[in-house]
Amino acid sequence: MMDRFPTQTLEDTGRGGIVQQTILPSGLKIITETVPTVRSAAVGYWVATGSRDEEKPEAGAAHFLEHLLFKGTPTRTAMEISSSLEAVGGDMNAFTTQEYTCFHAKVLDRDVKLVIDTLSDMLTSSNVTQEDVDQERNVVLEEISMHEDEPNELVYDNWSQTLLGDQPIGRPIIGTRKSITDMSREQVYGFYKKYYSPERTIISIAGNVDHDQAVTMIIDSIKNTDWDKSGVKPLDPRTSEKLSTVGTGLKVVKKDTEQAHLVWGVPGLDRHDEKRYVIAVLSAALGGGMSSRLFQEIREKRGLVYTVYSFAHHYTGTGIFGVYAGTTKEKVNEVVELIKKELADVALNGITEDELKRGKGALRGGLVLGLEETNARMTRIAKGELLYGEYLSLDETLNKIDEVTLEDIKALAAQLFAQKGLLCVVGSFNDKDQFKDLVV
């Protein structure tokens, strides 16, 4: 059987671990990383669709559908889907982003076929009945309420959505109360049939698994479904058409909280920008841990916050860079001024050699230590193909980090922090004027 589907070896570490890829005639990509020293396997079904693929009236459809695919198929009830994995000690979940949706599970190596059969059935043959839509609608509405009760999440959502503006990439992944309430079964099911297809899907498996056996299991699991077809061209990665970032200035969200939560930031880098390794080191040095500059200046030296950190998120066509902090209402202005002061200093003078070493070390350590876990390995091999259309080995990634220089950091910081920023604050504030001088 395998002769009909040529397999490419993407990496052979020589230490027992092999990364292999097979593309079926349907366009479905299967990537495995064999880890013979473990007795588990992590399986992920990654579909190249997310909230950025939605039209405005169907905002939240991708996430809504993620919920609905757990509700049952012609051969499995919702109870059978969950209980079959739990009965063997497995764990299954899913998540939706702007650009992809992932269904994943981790089980003992002996139970990989059970996961494949279950996930294939869910993705190819879910019922998506009117009854399920009505029931799960209430669950999603409760999830929206729960999300709004978390001020640290609320401030990030309002900041990023204001920065990115009223375009699909800027809208809430979860949707709005109105869009979820108004969404019909036909809209959700139409989204399912349009975007859930083999050429948009990557199946990644990491653990004690044989590649050829996994491919055979997957082929058997999709027989007699719409995914059992041939002649489909593999889906190309998303094009990097430049997306606008429109939000600057100030956004205040009034909420009765004990603490004030804030994000200050600017537009960042497209995910295909080679400087993404530079911004990763920059963010690690600025706000990546207890030894980072922002943590030391704002928490350790002044005791103004409990938490402060920076982040850089990349999308196809745009990106964002920001700093989050939680503080008392009376200290917001001082904290924001300190954040802006440190960013301006890095733009003008760069970071120190010690900061560069710590930033690189934090990234390298986090990456390598994370791969001790099969879920992280499964995610890494999938994202390379899904987001970039290529496989980048661990050593190649580490080399990219090592190549970042002080000059690279300074030049990128000058580019980023010369832009007008956006400040978002969540808290029990009655007077927005107290922040107006912070956004000049």
C-alpha positions as CSV (number, residue, x, y, z in Angstrom):
1,M,0.0,0.0,0.0
2,M,2.8,2.4,0.9
3,D,4.3,2.2,-2.6
4,R,1.3,4.1,-3.9
5,F,1.9,7.0,-1.4
6,P,5.6,7.8,-1.4
7,T,7.0,8.8,2.0
8,Q,9.5,11.6,2.5
9,T,11.9,11.6,5.5
10,L,12.1,15.1,6.7
11,E,14.7,14.5,9.4
12,D,16.6,11.5,10.8
13,T,18.4,12.5,14.0
14,G,20.4,9.3,14.1
15,R,19.2,8.8,17.7
16,G,16.1,6.8,16.9
17,G,13.8,9.8,16.1
18,I,12.6,10.1,12.5
19,V,10.2,12.7,11.1
20,Q,8.4,11.4,8.0
21,Q,5.6,12.8,5.8
22,T,3.1,11.2,3.4
23,I,0.7,13.1,1.2
24,L,-2.4,11.2,0.1
25,P,-4.0,11.7,-3.3
26,S,-6.7,13.7,-1.5
27,G,-4.2,16.2,-0.4
28,L,-4.3,15.1,3.2
29,K,-0.8,15.4,4.8
30,I,0.3,12.9,7.4
31,I,3.4,13.8,9.5
32,T,4.9,11.6,12.2
33,E,7.8,11.9,14.6
34,T,8.8,8.6,16.0
35,V,10.0,8.7,19.6
36,P,10.8,5.1,20.5
37,T,11.7,5.9,24.1
38,V,8.2,6.7,25.2
39,R,5.0,4.6,25.6
40,S,2.6,7.3,24.5
41,A,1.5,9.2,21.4
42,A,0.0,12.6,20.7
43,V,-2.3,12.9,17.7
44,G,-3.4,16.2,16.2
45,Y,-5.8,16.9,13.3
46,W,-5.0,20.5,12.2
47,V,-7.5,22.2,9.8
48,A,-6.3,25.3,8.0
49,T,-9.4,27.4,8.9
50,G,-10.1,29.8,11.7
51,S,-11.9,33.0,12.5
52,R,-10.2,34.9,9.7
53,D,-12.1,32.8,7.2
54,E,-15.5,33.9,8.5
55,E,-17.8,36.5,7.0
56,K,-19.1,39.1,9.5
57,P,-22.6,37.5,10.0
58,E,-20.9,34.1,10.8
59,A,-18.4,35.5,13.3
60,G,-17.5,32.7,15.7
61,A,-18.5,29.9,13.4
62,A,-15.1,28.2,13.4
63,H,-15.1,28.0,17.2
64,F,-18.8,27.1,17.4
65,L,-18.1,24.2,15.0
66,E,-15.2,23.1,17.1
67,H,-17.7,22.5,19.9
68,L,-20.3,20.8,17.6
69,L,-17.9,18.2,16.2
70,F,-17.8,16.6,19.7
71,K,-21.6,16.1,19.7
72,G,-21.8,13.0,17.6
73,T,-21.7,11.2,14.3
74,P,-23.9,8.5,12.7
75,T,-21.8,5.9,14.4
76,R,-20.8,7.6,17.7
77,T,-22.7,9.5,20.3
78,A,-21.2,12.4,22.2
79,M,-20.9,10.1,25.2
80,E,-19.2,7.4,23.2
81,I,-16.7,10.0,21.8
82,S,-15.6,11.1,25.2
83,S,-15.9,7.9,27.1
84,S,-13.9,5.8,24.6
85,L,-10.8,7.9,25.1
86,E,-11.3,8.3,28.9
87,A,-11.7,4.5,29.3
88,V,-8.1,4.0,28.1
89,G,-6.7,7.0,30.2
90,G,-6.6,9.3,27.2
91,D,-7.2,13.0,27.0
92,M,-8.8,14.8,24.1
93,N,-9.5,18.5,23.4
94,A,-9.6,21.1,20.7
95,F,-8.9,24.8,20.2
96,T,-9.6,27.4,17.5
97,T,-7.4,30.3,16.5
98,Q,-7.6,33.0,13.8
99,E,-5.9,30.7,11.2
100,Y,-6.4,27.1,12.2
101,T,-8.4,24.7,14.3
102,C,-6.9,21.7,16.1
103,F,-8.4,18.6,17.5
104,H,-5.9,16.6,19.6
105,A,-5.5,13.7,21.9
106,K,-2.9,11.9,23.9
107,V,-3.0,8.2,24.6
108,L,-0.9,5.1,25.2
109,D,0.9,4.0,22.1
110,R,-1.4,0.9,21.9
111,D,-4.5,3.1,21.5
112,V,-3.4,5.3,18.6
113,K,-5.9,3.6,16.3
114,L,-8.8,4.4,18.6
115,V,-7.8,8.1,18.5
116,I,-7.5,8.1,14.7
117,D,-10.8,6.3,14.2
118,T,-12.6,8.7,16.5
119,L,-11.1,12.0,15.2
120,S,-11.5,11.0,11.6
121,D,-15.1,10.2,12.2
122,M,-15.7,13.5,13.9
123,L,-14.0,15.6,11.2
124,T,-15.5,13.8,8.2
125,S,-19.0,12.8,9.4
126,S,-20.3,14.9,12.3
127,N,-24.1,15.3,12.4
128,V,-24.3,19.0,13.3
129,T,-28.0,18.7,14.1
130,Q,-30.4,21.5,14.9
131,E,-30.8,20.2,18.4
132,D,-27.0,20.2,18.9
133,V,-26.7,23.7,17.5
134,D,-29.4,25.0,19.9
135,Q,-27.9,23.2,22.9
136,E,-24.3,24.2,22.2
137,R,-25.2,27.8,21.5
138,N,-26.0,28.2,25.2
139,V,-22.6,26.7,26.1
140,V,-20.8,29.2,23.8
141,L,-22.7,32.1,25.2
142,E,-21.7,31.0,28.7
143,E,-18.1,30.8,27.5
144,I,-18.3,34.4,26.3
145,S,-19.6,35.4,29.7
146,M,-16.8,33.5,31.4
147,H,-14.2,35.1,29.2
148,E,-15.5,38.6,30.0
149,D,-15.2,37.8,33.7
150,E,-11.4,37.4,33.3
151,P,-10.1,41.0,33.1
152,N,-6.6,40.0,32.0
153,E,-8.2,38.2,29.0
154,L,-10.7,41.1,28.4
155,V,-7.9,43.7,28.2
156,Y,-5.9,41.7,25.7
157,D,-9.0,41.0,23.5
158,N,-10.1,44.6,23.5
159,W,-6.5,45.8,22.8
160,S,-5.8,43.3,19.9
161,Q,-9.3,43.8,18.4
162,T,-8.9,47.6,18.4
163,L,-5.4,47.4,17.0
164,L,-6.3,45.1,14.2
165,G,-9.7,46.8,13.4
166,D,-12.9,45.5,12.0
167,Q,-11.5,42.8,9.7
168,P,-11.7,39.0,10.1
169,I,-8.3,38.8,11.8
170,G,-9.3,41.4,14.3
171,R,-12.7,40.0,15.4
172,P,-13.2,37.8,18.5
173,I,-12.5,34.2,17.8
174,I,-15.3,33.2,20.0
175,G,-17.8,35.5,18.2
176,T,-20.2,37.9,19.8
177,R,-23.4,37.3,21.7
178,K,-25.4,38.6,18.7
179,S,-23.5,36.5,16.1
180,I,-23.8,33.3,18.1
181,T,-27.5,34.0,19.0
182,D,-28.4,34.7,15.4
183,M,-26.3,31.9,13.8
184,S,-28.4,29.2,12.1
185,R,-27.7,25.6,11.7
186,E,-27.3,26.1,8.0
187,Q,-24.6,28.7,8.5
188,V,-22.5,26.4,10.8
189,Y,-23.0,23.4,8.7
190,G,-22.2,25.3,5.5
191,F,-18.9,26.4,7.1
192,Y,-18.2,22.8,8.0
193,K,-18.7,21.5,4.5
194,K,-16.8,24.4,2.9
195,Y,-13.6,24.3,5.0
196,Y,-13.3,20.8,6.5
197,S,-11.6,18.9,3.7
198,P,-8.5,16.7,3.3
199,E,-6.5,19.2,1.4
200,R,-6.9,21.7,4.2
201,T,-5.9,19.2,6.9
202,I,-2.6,18.0,8.4
203,I,-2.6,15.0,10.7
204,S,0.5,15.0,13.0
205,I,1.5,12.2,15.4
206,A,4.4,12.2,17.8
207,G,5.4,9.3,20.0
208,N,6.0,5.6,19.9
209,V,4.4,5.1,16.5
210,D,5.4,3.6,13.2
211,H,4.8,6.0,10.3
212,D,3.6,3.4,7.7
213,Q,1.2,1.8,10.2
214,A,-0.2,5.3,11.1
215,V,-0.8,6.0,7.4
216,T,-2.6,2.7,7.0
217,M,-4.8,3.4,10.0
218,I,-5.7,6.9,8.7
219,I,-6.5,5.6,5.2
220,D,-8.8,2.9,6.7
221,S,-10.4,5.5,9.0
222,I,-11.6,7.8,6.1
223,K,-12.8,5.0,3.7
224,N,-16.2,5.7,2.3
225,T,-16.2,9.3,3.4
226,D,-15.9,12.6,1.4
227,W,-12.2,12.6,2.3
228,D,-11.6,9.3,0.4
229,K,-10.8,10.9,-2.9
230,S,-7.9,11.7,-5.2
231,G,-6.6,14.3,-7.6
232,V,-6.8,17.2,-5.1
233,K,-3.8,19.6,-5.1
234,P,-2.3,20.2,-1.7
235,L,-3.4,23.5,-0.2
236,D,-0.8,26.2,-0.4
237,P,0.1,28.2,2.7
238,R,-1.8,31.5,3.2
239,T,-0.4,34.3,1.1
240,S,1.2,37.2,3.0
241,E,-1.0,39.9,1.7
242,K,-0.4,42.9,4.0
243,L,-3.2,43.5,6.4
244,S,-3.8,46.9,7.9
245,T,-3.5,47.7,11.6
246,V,-5.7,50.7,12.5
247,G,-5.9,51.1,16.2
248,T,-3.9,53.8,18.0
249,G,-4.5,55.9,21.0
250,L,-6.6,54.9,24.0
251,K,-9.3,52.4,24.8
252,V,-10.8,52.2,28.4
253,V,-13.1,49.4,29.3
254,K,-15.0,50.1,32.5
255,K,-15.3,47.1,34.8
256,D,-15.6,46.7,38.5
257,T,-12.3,45.1,39.3
258,E,-9.9,45.3,42.3
259,Q,-6.9,45.7,40.0
260,A,-6.3,47.6,36.8
261,H,-5.2,45.6,33.8
262,L,-3.4,47.2,30.9
263,V,-1.8,46.4,27.5
264,W,0.4,48.9,25.7
265,G,1.6,47.9,22.2
266,V,2.2,48.4,18.5
267,P,1.8,46.5,15.2
268,G,4.3,43.7,15.0
269,L,5.6,41.3,12.3
270,D,4.0,39.1,9.7
271,R,4.6,35.4,10.5
272,H,6.7,35.0,7.4
273,D,9.1,37.8,8.3
274,E,12.6,36.5,8.9
275,K,12.9,39.0,11.7
276,R,10.5,36.9,13.8
277,Y,13.5,35.3,15.5
278,V,14.8,38.8,16.3
279,I,11.5,39.8,17.9
280,A,11.4,36.6,19.9
281,V,14.7,37.4,21.4
282,L,13.7,41.0,22.0
283,S,10.5,40.0,23.7
284,A,12.4,37.5,25.9
285,A,14.9,40.1,27.0
286,L,12.3,42.8,27.6
287,G,9.6,40.8,29.3
288,G,10.1,37.1,29.2
289,G,10.8,36.2,32.8
290,M,12.0,37.3,36.2
291,S,15.3,38.5,34.9
292,S,13.8,40.5,32.1
293,R,14.2,44.3,32.0
294,L,10.5,45.1,32.5
295,F,10.1,42.7,35.4
296,Q,13.3,44.0,37.1
297,E,12.5,47.7,36.6
298,I,8.7,47.7,37.3
299,R,8.3,44.9,39.8
300,E,11.6,44.2,41.5
301,K,12.9,47.8,41.9
302,R,9.6,49.6,42.4
303,G,7.0,46.9,43.5
304,L,4.4,48.4,41.2
305,V,3.0,45.2,39.7
306,Y,2.7,41.5,40.4
307,T,2.8,40.5,36.8
308,V,4.4,42.2,33.7
309,Y,5.4,40.6,30.5
310,S,5.8,41.2,26.8
311,F,4.5,39.2,23.9
312,A,4.8,38.9,20.1
313,H,2.1,37.2,18.0
314,H,2.4,36.6,14.3
315,Y,-0.3,36.1,11.7
316,T,-0.2,35.8,7.9
317,G,-0.2,39.4,6.7
318,T,0.3,41.1,10.1
319,G,1.4,40.8,13.7
320,I,1.2,42.5,17.1
321,F,3.7,43.3,19.9
322,G,2.6,44.3,23.4
323,V,3.2,44.5,27.1
324,Y,0.7,43.4,29.7
325,A,0.7,44.6,33.3
326,G,-1.6,44.4,36.3
327,T,-1.5,47.1,38.9
328,T,-3.5,49.3,41.2
329,K,-5.8,52.0,39.7
330,E,-3.6,54.7,41.1
331,K,-0.4,53.4,39.5
332,V,-1.5,52.9,35.9
333,N,0.0,56.1,34.6
334,E,3.4,55.4,36.3
335,V,3.5,51.8,35.0
336,V,2.7,52.9,31.4
337,E,5.3,55.6,31.5
338,L,7.9,53.1,32.7
339,I,7.0,50.7,30.0
340,K,7.2,53.4,27.3
341,K,10.5,54.6,28.8
342,E,12.1,51.1,28.6
343,L,10.9,50.5,25.0
344,A,12.2,53.9,24.0
345,D,15.5,53.2,25.6
346,V,15.8,49.8,23.7
347,A,14.9,51.6,20.4
348,L,17.7,54.2,21.0
349,N,20.4,52.1,22.7
350,G,19.5,48.5,22.1
351,I,19.9,45.8,24.8
352,T,23.1,44.7,26.6
353,E,25.2,41.7,25.8
354,D,24.0,40.0,29.0
355,E,20.4,40.6,28.0
356,L,21.0,39.2,24.6
357,K,22.5,36.0,26.1
358,R,19.6,35.6,28.6
359,G,17.0,36.2,25.9
360,K,18.6,33.6,23.6
361,G,19.1,31.2,26.5
362,A,15.4,31.5,27.6
363,L,14.2,30.7,24.0
364,R,16.5,27.8,23.5
365,G,15.8,26.3,26.9
366,G,12.0,26.7,26.5
367,L,12.0,25.2,23.0
368,V,14.2,22.2,23.8
369,L,12.8,21.4,27.2
370,G,9.3,21.7,25.8
371,L,10.0,18.9,23.3
372,E,10.4,16.5,26.2
373,E,6.6,16.2,25.8
374,T,5.0,14.5,22.9
375,N,2.2,17.1,22.6
376,A,4.8,19.7,21.9
377,R,6.5,17.6,19.3
378,M,3.2,16.9,17.6
379,T,2.4,20.6,17.5
380,R,5.9,21.6,16.2
381,I,5.8,19.2,13.2
382,A,2.3,20.3,12.3
383,K,2.8,24.0,12.5
384,G,5.8,24.0,10.2
385,E,3.8,22.6,7.4
386,L,0.5,24.3,8.3
387,L,1.9,27.8,8.7
388,Y,5.1,27.8,6.6
389,G,4.7,24.9,4.1
390,E,8.0,23.5,5.3
391,Y,9.7,21.5,8.0
392,L,12.3,23.3,10.1
393,S,14.5,21.0,12.2
394,L,15.2,21.8,15.9
395,D,18.8,22.5,15.1
396,E,17.9,24.9,12.3
397,T,15.5,26.7,14.6
398,L,18.2,27.0,17.3
399,N,20.7,28.3,14.7
400,K,18.2,31.0,13.7
401,I,18.0,32.1,17.3
402,D,21.8,32.0,17.7
403,E,22.3,34.3,14.6
404,V,20.4,37.2,16.2
405,T,22.8,40.1,17.0
406,L,22.6,43.2,19.1
407,E,22.4,45.3,16.0
408,D,19.4,43.2,14.8
409,I,17.7,43.9,18.1
410,K,18.3,47.6,18.1
411,A,17.2,48.1,14.4
412,L,14.0,46.1,15.0
413,A,13.2,47.9,18.2
414,A,13.7,51.3,16.5
415,Q,11.3,50.2,13.7
416,L,8.6,48.9,16.1
417,F,8.7,51.5,18.8
418,A,8.7,54.4,16.4
419,Q,5.1,53.6,15.6
420,K,2.1,55.1,17.4
421,G,1.0,52.8,20.1
422,L,-2.3,51.7,21.5
423,L,-3.1,51.6,25.3
424,C,-6.0,49.6,26.6
425,V,-7.0,49.7,30.2
426,V,-9.7,47.6,32.1
427,G,-10.8,48.8,35.5
428,S,-13.3,50.8,37.5
429,F,-12.4,54.1,35.9
430,N,-14.9,57.0,35.5
431,D,-12.5,59.6,34.0
432,K,-10.7,58.6,30.8
433,D,-8.9,61.9,30.8
434,Q,-6.4,60.7,33.4
435,F,-4.8,58.6,30.6
436,K,-4.8,61.1,27.8
437,D,-1.2,62.2,28.2
438,L,0.0,58.6,28.0
439,V,-0.9,58.1,24.3
440,V,0.7,61.2,22.8
